Amino acid sequence: MSTDFGTKINKLLQLQPPGVVLTSSWLKKQGYSSELLRKYRNNHWLTKIGNGAMIRSKDAVDYLGAICAFQQQLNLNVHPAAKTALSLLGKTHYLELSPGKVFLFGKSNETLPTWFNNKKWGVEITYVTSSFLPAEKGLVEYEHKSFKIKIASAVRAMMESLYLVPQEQDILECFQIMQGLTNLTPNTTQDLLETCTSVKVKRLFLYLAEKSGHDWFNRLNISRIDLGRGNRSLLSNGVYVSKYKITVPKIMEADEYPDV
């Protein structure tokens, strides 16, 4: 192995930490040709996991290592979202969770790479594209293994969960999660609510927050939040809440509804 060959592979392995997918398009921008990458694979430095993606040979890479590549190499806004982000943040410790189901959100025009869709990551991935929240707002850094990625903050993740009601997410479970969000920052929450374009999400968020009795709810300026017009029905046989013009499950308005 030539000195230059060895120097370049050592430099390549330092470009990203272990556990992260290496995309061919990004590596080429760093000066690594298709021919050189093929030599690295032939010499068992790198292992191909699909068209356009590789990992260090014998490296243990999970779906979060792919998310890191999305964000840092491909400039995608895809991030762990909804209940997945809440779980990573430790906000769902009292709920029955399916560790094998993951929610990812991305911008409305973003598609996941074929290599990601074709690889078995050991989890069931639901990818949702939307533009009801600005792509750059409400994200926080999350450290995993030796790298960091951006995931939805507790506020954004709660709103993403409500976006999935009722098809992918149960509103009663959302209420349980909301009851545990005692320390949300009013200013951050206000900002996301003002920039959110989903009337359903905003009404449900405020309804659940008020019902949970959080102190931060009382510091929100609801007059600055556009709650739209008309009614929003989540189910056909629920109870109508006139303040927020939504229909919710009967148990949520029952006096005996249990707190968490």
MARKOL-413914 format. One record per atom (N, C-alpha, C): residue in one letter; x, y, z. Coordinates in pm, whole numbers, padded with zeros to 5 digits, always signed. Layout:
# residues N
AXYZ/...
END
This chain:
# residues 260
M+00085-00119+00000/M+00000+00000+00000/M+00089+00124+00000/S+00070+00212-00096/S+00151+00332-00108/S+00125+00425+00010/T+00223+00514+00035/T+00208+00610+00145/T+00089+00702+00122/D+00075+00747-00006/D-00037+00836-00038/D-00172+00766-00019/F-00176+00638-00061/F-00298+00561-00047/F-00336+00549+00101/G-00236+00517+00184/G-00262+00503+00327/G-00298+00633+00394/T-00234+00741+00351/T-00263+00873+00408/T-00406+00914+00379/K-00448+00889+00255/K-00583+00931+00215/K-00691+00851+00287/I-00669+00720+00306/I-00770+00641+00376/I-00775+00681+00523/N-00660+00712+00582/N-00659+00757+00721/N-00732+00889+00735/K-00713+00978+00639/K-00782+01105+00641/K-00932+01085+00625/L-00970+00993+00535/L-01112+00965+00513/L-01177+00915+00641/L-01110+00825+00711/L-01168+00768+00832/L-01181+00871+00944/Q-01113+00983+00930/Q-01122+01088+01031/Q-01227+01194+00995/L-01280+01186+00872/L-01378+01286+00828/L-01509+01275+00904/Q-01547+01154+00938/Q-01670+01129+01013/Q-01639+01027+01123/P-01704+01037+01237/P-01678+00942+01346/P-01734+00804+01315/P-01690+00702+01386/P-01748+00567+01369/P-01899+00570+01393/G-01971+00480+01326/G-02115+00472+01344/G-02194+00554+01245/V-02125+00629+01157/V-02192+00716+01062/V-02178+00661+00920/V-02286+00666+00843/V-02282+00627+00704/V-02200+00728+00625/L-02124+00679+00528/L-02045+00765+00440/L-02108+00762+00301/T-02153+00876+00252/T-02219+00880+00122/T-02117+00910+00012/S-02134+00844-00100/S-02039+00859-00212/S-02035+01002-00263/S-02152+01066-00276/S-02156+01202-00329/S-02078+01298-00242/W-02087+01281-00111/W-02015+01368-00018/W-01866+01339-00022/L-01828+01209-00028/L-01687+01173-00032/L-01620+01226-00159/K-01692+01225-00269/K-01636+01278-00393/K-01607+01426-00381/K-01693+01498-00308/K-01669+01641-00285/K-01547+01664-00198/Q-01509+01562-00119/Q-01390+01571-00035/Q-01264+01528-00110/G-01281+01492-00237/G-01165+01456-00320/G-01141+01308-00340/Y-01240+01225-00309/Y-01225+01080-00324/Y-01302+01034-00448/S-01231+00989-00549/S-01292+00948-00675/S-01361+00813-00659/S-01446+00781-00756/S-01515+00652-00756/S-01414+00538-00760/E-01308+00556-00837/E-01204+00452-00849/E-01133+00431-00716/L-01102+00540-00647/L-01032+00528-00519/L-01122+00463-00415/L-01249+00500-00413/L-01343+00439-00318/L-01359+00290-00346/R-01356+00252-00472/R-01364+00110-00507/R-01241+00035-00455/K-01124+00097-00464/K-01002+00035-00411/K-01012+00017-00260/Y-01069+00115-00193/Y-01086+00103-00048/Y-01181-00011-00013/R-01283-00030-00094/R-01375-00142-00070/R-01305-00275-00098/N-01228-00278-00205/N-01156-00402-00239/N-01053-00439-00133/N-01000-00338-00067/N-00902-00361+00040/N-00969-00374+00177/H-01102-00379+00177/H-01180-00404+00298/H-01170-00292+00403/W-01141-00170+00356/W-01150-00055+00444/W-01295-00008+00457/L-01366-00016+00347/L-01504+00027+00343/L-01593-00086+00293/T-01719-00084+00335/T-01817-00183+00292/T-01938-00110+00234/K-01978-00148+00116/K-02093-00087+00052/K-02223-00138+00115/I-02317-00046+00146/I-02446-00087+00202/I-02560-00056+00105/G-02525-00006-00011/G-02625+00029-00112/G-02563+00126-00210/N-02632+00154-00318/N-02580+00247-00417/N-02566+00386-00357/G-02441+00431-00348/G-02417+00565-00297/G-02389+00575-00149/A-02371+00462-00081/A-02348+00466+00064/A-02257+00354+00108/M-02168+00388+00200/M-02072+00291+00256/M-02059+00312+00406/I-01998+00213+00472/I-01963+00227+00612/I-01821+00173+00629/R-01759+00207+00739/R-01633+00143+00771/R-01657-00008+00783/S-01569-00087+00734/S-01585-00232+00743/S-01592-00275+00889/K-01690-00359+00919/K-01714-00413+01053/K-01766-00307+01151/D-01805-00191+01100/D-01860-00086+01186/D-02008-00116+01214/A-02051-00091+01337/A-02191-00109+01374/A-02264+00023+01351/V-02349+00027+01250/V-02418+00150+01212/V-02569+00128+01221/D-02638+00212+01298/D-02783+00203+01308/D-02847+00317+01229/Y-02980+00328+01238/Y-03048+00428+01157/Y-03008+00571+01194/L-02965+00593+01318/L-02922+00727+01358/L-02791+00766+01290/G-02709+00666+01258/G-02588+00693+01180/G-02620+00735+01039/A-02733+00687+00987/A-02780+00732+00856/A-02837+00873+00866/I-02910+00903+00975/I-02964+01037+00997/I-02850+01139+01001/C-02740+01103+01065/C-02624+01191+01071/C-02574+01223+00930/A-02570+01121+00844/A-02528+01142+00706/A-02627+01231+00632/F-02756+01210+00655/F-02858+01296+00593/F-02829+01443+00624/Q-02808+01470+00753/Q-02798+01608+00799/Q-02665+01673+00768/Q-02556+01599+00785/Q-02424+01659+00773/Q-02361+01644+00635/Q-02406+01545+00559/Q-02346+01522+00428/Q-02439+01556+00313/L-02569+01528+00329/L-02665+01547+00221/L-02751+01672+00239/N-02732+01742+00351/N-02807+01865+00378/N-02959+01845+00374/L-03004+01732+00426/L-03146+01705+00438/L-03194+01748+00577/N-03322+01783+00585/N-03380+01823+00713/N-03446+01707+00787/V-03424+01587+00743/V-03484+01468+00804/V-03434+01453+00947/H-03526+01429+01039/H-03488+01418+01180/H-03581+01322+01254/P-03531+01257+01361/P-03619+01181+01449/P-03725+01274+01507/A-03850+01230+01503/A-03961+01322+01531/A-04067+01255+01617/A-04169+01335+01652/A-04288+01286+01721/A-04248+01201+01843/K-04312+01086+01860/K-04289+01005+01980/K-04147+00949+01987/T-04083+00932+01871/T-03945+00884+01869/T-03852+00985+01936/A-03866+01112+01898/A-03784+01217+01959/A-03814+01230+02108/L-03942+01224+02143/L-03980+01233+02285/L-03918+01120+02366/S-03912+01003+02305/S-03850+00888+02373/S-03700+00910+02390/L-03633+00960+02285/L-03489+00986+02295/L-03460+01092+02401/L-03553+01185+02419/L-03537+01290+02519/L-03579+01246+02660/G-03628+01123+02670/G-03669+01072+02802/G-03802+01122+02850/K-03890+01160+02757/K-04019+01217+02794/K-04134+01116+02790/T-04105+00990+02760/T-04212+00890+02748/T-04184+00767+02833/H-04113+00787+02942/H-04068+00673+03021/H-04182+00594+03084/Y-04297+00654+03098/Y-04410+00587+03164/Y-04509+00528+03064/L-04477+00534+02935/L-04569+00483+02834/L-04522+00350+02778/E-04617+00274+02726/E-04584+00151+02657/E-04537+00187+02516/L-04409+00170+02489/L-04353+00207+02360/L-04312+00083+02281/S-04322+00095+02151/S-04270-00009+02063/S-04132+00035+02018/P-04026-00025+02073/P-03891+00018+02040/P-03856-00004+01894/G-03938-00083+01826/G-03909-00114+01687/G-03975-00020+01589/K-04045+00085+01636/K-04110+00178+01545/K-04050+00317+01560/V-04012+00375+01447/V-03944+00503+01446/V-04017+00599+01354/F-04036+00723+01402/F-04095+00828+01319/F-03987+00927+01278/L-03979+00951+01148/L-03890+01053+01093/L-03975+01156+01020/F-03941+01283+01035/F-04008+01390+00962/F-03906+01460+00872/G-03954+01504+00756/G-03872+01582+00665/G-03956+01686+00595/K-03892+01774+00522/K-03964+01876+00447/K-04048+01810+00338/S-04150+01883+00294/S-04248+01825+00201/S-04186+01781+00069/N-04072+01835+00031/N-04011+01798-00096/N-03890+01706-00081/E-03869+01653+00037/E-03751+01570+00061/E-03785+01421+00054/T-03704+01347-00018/T-03720+01201-00027/T-03600+01133+00036/L-03622+01016+00090/L-03513+00941+00151/L-03434+00869+00042/P-03303+00861+00056/P-03221+00790-00043/P-03261+00644-00054/T-03247+00591-00173/T-03283+00451-00198/T-03204+00356-00109/W-03076+00386-00089/W-02994+00298-00006/W-03048+00289+00136/F-03107+00398+00185/F-03164+00396+00320/F-03292+00312+00322/N-03377+00331+00222/N-03504+00257+00216/N-03482+00107+00198/N-03378+00070+00127/N-03355-00072+00096/N-03283-00147+00208/K-03216-00076+00296/K-03142-00143+00402/K-03232-00176+00520/K-03211-00291+00581/K-03284-00330+00700/K-03210-00274+00823/W-03278-00183+00892/W-03217-00116+01007/W-03259-00178+01140/G-03344-00278+01135/G-03389-00342+01259/G-03503-00269+01326/V-03558-00167+01260/V-03673-00093+01312/V-03770-00066+01197/E-03896-00045+01233/E-03997-00007+01134/E-04000+00145+01125/I-03967+00199+01009/I-03955+00343+00994/I-04076+00401+00921/T-04138+00499+00983/T-04245+00575+00919/T-04192+00714+00888/Y-04187+00747+00760/Y-04134+00877+00719/Y-04249+00967+00677/V-04254+01085+00738/V-04361+01181+00714/V-04300+01309+00657/T-04352+01355+00544/T-04309+01483+00489/T-04418+01587+00515/S-04377+01703+00557/S-04474+01808+00588/S-04405+01944+00588/S-04486+02047+00588/S-04433+02183+00598/S-04515+02264+00699/F-04580+02195+00792/F-04665+02267+00888/F-04583+02341+00993/L-04453+02307+01003/L-04360+02381+01088/L-04236+02415+01006/P-04174+02531+01030/P-04049+02563+00960/P-03944+02456+00987/A-03871+02417+00885/A-03777+02305+00896/A-03669+02328+01000/E-03629+02454+01019/E-03514+02483+01105/E-03552+02511+01250/K-03680+02522+01280/K-03723+02560+01415/K-03748+02439+01505/G-03718+02458+01633/G-03756+02359+01732/G-03676+02231+01729/L-03549+02238+01689/L-03462+02121+01688/L-03356+02135+01796/V-03313+02024+01850/V-03208+02023+01952/V-03103+01919+01917/E-02984+01935+01971/E-02877+01838+01947/E-02895+01716+02036/Y-02870+01601+01978/Y-02878+01475+02053/Y-02750+01397+02027/E-02685+01356+02134/E-02559+01281+02120/E-02586+01132+02122/H-02531+01064+02021/H-02548+00919+02008/H-02414+00860+01971/K-02369+00764+02049/K-02237+00704+02028/K-02132+00816+02026/S-02062+00833+01912/S-01956+00934+01904/S-01993+01051+01814/F-02121+01067+01784/F-02162+01176+01696/F-02289+01242+01748/K-02322+01356+01689/K-02441+01432+01728/K-02531+01452+01607/I-02661+01449+01632/I-02759+01476+01528/I-02862+01574+01584/K-02944+01627+01496/K-03054+01712+01538/K-03183+01631+01542/I-03256+01645+01653/I-03385+01579+01666/I-03487+01685+01709/A-03612+01652+01700/A-03716+01746+01743/A-03706+01771+01893/S-03720+01896+01933/S-03729+01928+02075/S-03861+01875+02130/A-03877+01884+02261/A-04000+01832+02322/A-04124+01902+02267/V-04115+02035+02249/V-04230+02110+02198/V-04262+02067+02055/R-04161+02067+01971/R-04184+02031+01830/R-04232+01886+01819/A-04170+01796+01895/A-04208+01656+01891/A-04353+01635+01934/M-04397+01712+02034/M-04536+01705+02076/M-04628+01749+01964/M-04591+01856+01895/M-04672+01906+01785/M-04671+01808+01667/E-04558+01744+01644/E-04552+01643+01539/E-04640+01523+01572/S-04643+01486+01698/S-04731+01376+01741/S-04877+01411+01714/L-04914+01536+01746/L-05051+01580+01723/L-05083+01589+01574/Y-04984+01616+01494/Y-05003+01618+01349/Y-05045+01479+01298/L-05000+01375+01369/L-05028+01237+01330/L-05163+01185+01381/V-05230+01263+01467/V-05361+01224+01520/V-05466+01242+01410/P-05559+01148+01392/P-05574+01021+01465/P-05516+00900+01390/Q-05466+00919+01267/Q-05427+00804+01185/Q-05310+00725+01243/E-05205+00795+01285/E-05083+00728+01331/E-05057+00743+01480/Q-05136+00826+01546/Q-05110+00855+01687/Q-05242+00870+01763/D-05248+00809+01880/D-05367+00815+01964/D-05365+00942+02048/I-05476+01016+02047/I-05482+01142+02120/I-05473+01122+02271/L-05525+01010+02322/L-05517+00985+02466/L-05372+00969+02510/E-05293+00905+02426/E-05151+00891+02458/E-05081+01027+02450/C-05123+01110+02354/C-05069+01246+02346/C-05097+01324+02474/F-05214+01304+02530/F-05249+01371+02655/F-05158+01325+02768/Q-05131+01195+02773/Q-05040+01144+02875/Q-04901+01205+02860/I-04855+01215+02737/I-04723+01275+02714/I-04725+01423+02755/M-04829+01494+02713/M-04839+01636+02745/M-04837+01659+02895/Q-04902+01574+02971/Q-04904+01590+03116/Q-04765+01585+03177/G-04673+01518+03108/G-04537+01509+03159/G-04447+01624+03116/L-04496+01709+03026/L-04413+01819+02976/L-04430+01943+03064/T-04379+01935+03184/T-04401+02039+03283/T-04304+02157+03269/N-04196+02138+03196/N-04090+02241+03194/N-04067+02302+03056/L-04169+02309+02974/L-04150+02372+02843/L-04126+02522+02861/T-04046+02577+02771/T-04016+02720+02774/T-04126+02798+02702/P-04194+02890+02771/P-04306+02962+02708/P-04269+03033+02578/N-04152+03099+02574/N-04113+03174+02454/N-04094+03083+02334/T-04027+02970+02355/T-04006+02874+02246/T-04138+02815+02201/T-04222+02781+02297/T-04353+02724+02266/T-04438+02824+02189/Q-04437+02949+02234/Q-04512+03056+02167/Q-04465+03070+02022/D-04335+03070+02001/D-04279+03088+01868/D-04323+02978+01773/L-04317+02853+01819/L-04357+02741+01733/L-04507+02743+01705/L-04585+02779+01804/L-04730+02786+01783/L-04766+02896+01684/E-04694+03006+01688/E-04723+03116+01595/E-04683+03083+01452/T-04578+03002+01436/T-04531+02970+01301/T-04594+02842+01245/C-04663+02767+01330/C-04730+02644+01286/C-04848+02680+01195/T-04862+02606+01085/T-04971+02633+00991/T-05087+02534+01003/S-05075+02437+01093/S-05183+02339+01111/S-05276+02384+01222/V-05399+02419+01186/V-05498+02460+01285/V-05527+02346+01381/K-05538+02226+01330/K-05565+02110+01415/K-05459+02095+01523/V-05333+02103+01484/V-05223+02087+01579/V-05227+02195+01686/K-05247+02319+01646/K-05248+02430+01744/K-05362+02417+01842/R-05480+02384+01792/R-05595+02371+01883/R-05575+02256+01980/L-05531+02142+01928/L-05509+02027+02016/L-05400+02055+02119/F-05292+02118+02076/F-05181+02148+02166/F-05230+02235+02282/L-05300+02342+02250/L-05348+02433+02354/L-05451+02365+02444/Y-05538+02286+02384/Y-05639+02215+02462/Y-05573+02120+02563/L-05477+02040+02517/L-05412+01944+02605/L-05326+02013+02710/A-05261+02123+02669/A-05176+02196+02764/A-05260+02258+02875/E-05372+02320+02838/E-05460+02379+02938/E-05519+02272+03029/K-05559+02161+02970/K-05618+02052+03048/K-05515+01992+03144/S-05387+01998+03107/S-05281+01944+03193/S-05247+02037+03308/G-05290+02164+03297/G-05269+02258+03406/G-05126+02306+03422/H-05052+02312+03312/H-04912+02355+03321/H-04901+02506+03344/D-04804+02546+03425/D-04781+02687+03452/D-04742+02762+03326/W-04662+02698+03239/W-04615+02767+03119/W-04730+02800+03024/F-04841+02726+03033/F-04955+02756+02947/F-05010+02896+02976/N-05011+02932+03103/N-05066+03061+03143/N-04980+03178+03096/R-04859+03151+03050/R-04769+03256+03004/R-04771+03269+02851/L-04855+03190+02785/L-04868+03201+02640/L-04965+03314+02605/N-04940+03379+02493/N-05029+03483+02442/N-05111+03422+02328/I-05224+03366+02363/I-05305+03292+02266/I-05362+03385+02160/S-05378+03514+02191/S-05433+03608+02094/S-05343+03623+01972/R-05215+03588+01985/R-05121+03599+01873/R-05112+03471+01791/I-05189+03369+01831/I-05185+03240+01762/I-05310+03226+01676/D-05292+03207+01548/D-05404+03194+01455/D-05467+03055+01468/L-05585+03049+01524/L-05653+02921+01544/L-05757+02894+01436/G-05761+02975+01333/G-05848+02949+01219/G-05996+02961+01252/R-06077+02916+01158/R-06222+02917+01174/R-06279+02780+01150/G-06404+02761+01191/G-06469+02633+01168/G-06428+02528+01269/N-06498+02416+01265/N-06474+02308+01361/N-06374+02207+01308/R-06310+02134+01401/R-06220+02026+01365/R-06265+01902+01442/S-06306+01799+01371/S-06354+01677+01434/S-06252+01565+01417/L-06209+01507+01528/L-06112+01398+01524/L-06180+01262+01518/L-06308+01258+01554/L-06383+01134+01549/L-06532+01169+01547/S-06612+01073+01506/S-06754+01102+01482/S-06839+01100+01608/N-06800+01029+01711/N-06887+01015+01829/N-06821+01069+01955/G-06745+01178+01940/G-06677+01235+02056/G-06755+01348+02120/V-06685+01427+02199/V-06744+01542+02269/V-06687+01670+02209/Y-06776+01764+02183/Y-06735+01891+02124/Y-06686+01986+02233/V-06565+02043+02211/V-06508+02141+02304/V-06519+02277+02236/S-06614+02357+02281/S-06646+02482+02211/S-06531+02583+02212/K-06453+02587+02321/K-06345+02686+02331/K-06246+02671+02218/Y-06215+02544+02183/Y-06116+02520+02078/Y-06178+02464+01950/K-06310+02451+01950/K-06383+02405+01831/K-06328+02272+01778/I-06310+02179+01870/I-06262+02046+01832/I-06351+01940+01898/T-06356+01824+01836/T-06426+01709+01893/T-06323+01609+01940/V-06330+01571+02067/V-06232+01482+02128/V-06303+01360+02185/P-06228+01253+02218/P-06291+01136+02280/P-06366+01173+02408/K-06477+01107+02431/K-06561+01139+02546/K-06486+01128+02678/I-06396+01032+02688/I-06325+01011+02814/I-06241+01132+02853/M-06198+01211+02755/M-06114+01326+02786/M-06191+01437+02857/E-06322+01439+02839/E-06404+01539+02906/E-06480+01481+03023/A-06454+01355+03055/A-06520+01291+03169/A-06454+01335+03297/D-06533+01355+03402/D-06480+01399+03530/D-06383+01299+03590/E-06402+01172+03556/E-06321+01068+03619/E-06197+01036+03538/Y-06165+01119+03435/Y-06047+01086+03355/Y-05923+01087+03443/P-05848+00977+03446/P-05734+00964+03538/P-05613+01048+03495/D-05547+01108+03591/D-05420+01177+03563/D-05309+01074+03562/V-05198+01114+03498/V-05081+01025+03497/V-05015+01027+03635/
END
